Amino acid sequence: MCEQLAGYVGVHRDGGYGERVVLPALNALPLPEGIDPVAATAIPDAIATPVHVAGRAAIRPGERVAVTAAAGGVGVHMVQVARAWGAEVAGLEATAGKLAYLEEALEVAAVDSSDFGSAALPPGWGHGPDVIVDLLGTRASLEWSLRTLAPGGRLVVLTTFPDQGADLVPRDLVLKQQSVLASRHAVRSELLRAADLVADGRVRPVVSRTAGPAEVDDLHDALRRGDLLGRGALVWGQSGLAELLEAV
């Protein structure tokens, strides 16, 4: 929330895909021993963000938490963090492969959201989720979240698409005493806690694909198509560096 933010490296400033980059020492985080470097790439954003969300939403043991886009880069870790907080978790996804991964690899109740109009929560969730984390940010997902949220529930939004939104009806929110919250990244202490969750085995980093610098466009394409499970990582020296430099 810095009012003098100088920009994100790799977004506002070059260096996100640099083999080496110079940063202030404060930006360096100590990692517990034994964490694979590729797996560690998920910690600063994909796992720390869910840790922040869990705090914003005040997730408590025994609550029901639903996550949209639950097999995406943040969602696949959000379901794990919510479970680590003691919640009962359901993940919404639109493809058979991702639904199967949630059920089989993460043992999370999977909900088919290819059509939000017919998305059905697990049996016993009659009053709806206590917390919904919307990582999809479409009108359909937001409208589903608002009509499905339990009384006293909290909807957490994280997307920033300029042309997507849904209508809020104050009367509905007031009568059910519901809350709509926004969450933005994480603070340093939450990044360190995310690393501890990985070291303790409570959260498993999901980095399903790696690419050398010459193949990074293929990784981007998979992300745009929605084919990427969890996160991808750029690994320098994996392949193609010489060819890339010759092309440049």
Secondary structure, DSSP 8 states (H G I E B T S, - for coil): --TT----BTTTBS-TT-SS----GGG-----TT--HHHHTTIIIIIHHHHHHHHHTT--TT-EEEEESTTSTTHHHHHHHHHHTT-EEEEEESSHHHHHHHHHTS--EEEE-SSGGG----TT-TT--SEEEESS--HHHHHHHHHH--TT-EEEE----TT------HHHHHHHT-EEEE-----HHHHHHHHHHHHTTSS---EEEEE-GGGHHHHHHHHHHT---BEEEE-TTSS-HHHHHHH-
